Amino acid sequence: MDKKILYLFKNTRSVVKAQNELVKNRLKCLILPVPRNISSECGMCIETLAENEIMVDKLLEKIDINFNKTVDY
């Protein structure tokens, strides 16, 4: 089973902007509701494979999107 990582954002606009950047760079991702056991200002998050973590971090920093992330959810 592939390990996944969740990216959490402050608002929906950031989620959509992040997803667009990931798709543009051919990284598979899903927009999901934030799990109840995780606190977030926005009700949506992005799930992707943990193996993409470094690339996703760099892409989101490049387009100036603030995020938090969690692997164990």
N, C-alpha and C positions, 0 to 999 in steps of 0.2 A: 504494500500500500504506500502510495506516494505521500510524503509529508507536505502539509499545506501551511500557508501563512496568511493571516488576515491583516489588511491595511485599513486603519481607522482614520477618519477625517472629521473636520469640524463642521462641514456642511455638504449638502448634496451636490452643489456646484463643483466642489473639489473632487468628489467621487467621479462625476461624469468627465471632468477634465483629465483626471488620472487614468480612467478607463480608456479614453480616446488615445492617450499617449502610449499606453501599453499595447493596445490593438495596432496602432500605427507601427510599433516596433515588433509586431508579430509574437507577442507574449500572450498566452492564454490566461484569461482571468474571468471571474464571475462577480457580478454585483449581487450581494446578499444582504438580508436584514442582519443587523448586529445581533449576535447571540445574547440571550438574556443575562447570562453570567458575566458579560463584559460591559463595562460602562463606556458610553460614547456620547458626544454632543450631537452626532448625526445618527440617524437610524439605519444608515446603509454603510456597507464596507465592501472591500474588494478581497476576494480570495484568489490566490495563485499558488503555484508550486513553490515550496521553500527553496528549491534549487535556483529559482529566479531572483532571490532576495537581493543580491548585490546589484544586479542590473536594474531591478525595479527601484531600489533606493536611489541609484544614480539618476535615473530618468525623472523621478519625482522631484529630486533636488534641483535638477537642471531647469525644470519648469516652475520652480519655486512653490511647491505644494507642501504644506506642513502635514505630517502624518505621524501616527503611532502604529505599532505593529505588535502582533502576538502570534506565537507559534503554537503554544499549548492552549487550545480552546476546546 
